[in-house]
Amino acid sequence: MSEIDEALGLFGGRAARLVSERENAVYAADLPGGRAAVRLHRPGYQTPEAIRSELDWMRALASAGVAVPAPLAGPVVLSTGRVATAVAWMEGAPLGEGGEPLAGDPVTQQARFRAVGRAVADLHNASDGLDLGAGFTRHAWNIDGLLGAAPLWGRFWESPALDAEERALVDAARAKAHGMLGAFATSGGDYGLIHADVLRENVLMRADAAMLIDFDDAGWGFRLYDLATFMTQNEDEPNAEALRDAALQGYREARPLSTEDEDLLPMFVMLRRFASMGWIVPRAAPGDPKVRAYAAKAVTAARAFMANA
Ligand SMILES: N[C@@H](CCO)C(=O)O
């Protein structure tokens, strides 16, 4: 029996259709509780306890009125060892896709970015008010998780696509960022539960409202990381600066963000580019141009960081 058939059997669901296989395999299906996204989780990434915690968090956010997918079933461990869950299907159109020009005219785009900034702030605000219990466990995008000896998405500085000069640059930027992040954390930099993968693919738009989906990478982290991740797909947009400003405006409508913190955004963009440079390595064949493309973006960010910081 296939994994999805086993999961459907356990959830009492039917009519599954594969809709995405980016990290988890996600199927649209009908469950007794309604239309669902049934997820077969990527083996070896999150533990069943962490996935249960993700669902507890989603349930608490949904109860608090935040537009996130409410849990419907699971987690269950399938006979293959893979974990399956189901969350409510969210109607809406993805904001866009990385590497593709953003749809819509600039006014529409900026209105959407403002809505996303607002949704991220709402998530941070609501998460700060939750008591998720002693068993709650998620990984942390903290200094170690971003820059330590074993970062959550791998030892990015070992990407085979870096030449010796670039590796030295990345090492220097990593050391410098480590110091700056330490100072930021010590001075009370905003830290708590974050989505950690605010990419266009993970934002659904319904009318004028933005909704975040796919909390698989979510955990503890610096709030600026969410805003920075959202900035990493805009470098080819002619109005990239206006898009950033719109997202920050939306964020500030619901949650404070000082100009000192805003000044750290380029560093956080670099940290995300470092993480992604590590993320792609086990997911692509050696020599795949994507490995170089991720490394090149990280190097560009590191050069700017070392020149300006
Ligand atoms: N592909 C992502 C990483 C995983 O979502 C990125 O570009 O940062």
The ligand as an SDF file (V2000), in Angstrom:
LIG
                    3D

  8  7  0  0  0  0  0  0  0  0999 V2000
   14.4690   27.3140   -1.4610 N   0  0  0  0  0  0  0  0  0  0  0  0
   14.4390   28.0540   -0.2620 C   0  0  0  0  0  0  0  0  0  0  0  0
   14.8380   27.2480    0.9120 C   0  0  0  0  0  0  0  0  0  0  0  0
   13.7420   26.2850    1.3390 C   0  0  0  0  0  0  0  0  0  0  0  0
   12.5030   26.8260    1.3800 O   0  0  0  0  0  0  0  0  0  0  0  0
   15.1920   29.3590   -0.3760 C   0  0  0  0  0  0  0  0  0  0  0  0
   15.3950   29.7830   -1.4810 O   0  0  0  0  0  0  0  0  0  0  0  0
   15.5580   29.9690    0.6160 O   0  0  0  0  0  0  0  0  0  0  0  0
  1  2  1  0
  2  3  1  0
  2  6  1  0
  3  4  1  0
  4  5  1  0
  6  7  2  0
  6  8  1  0
M  END
$$$$
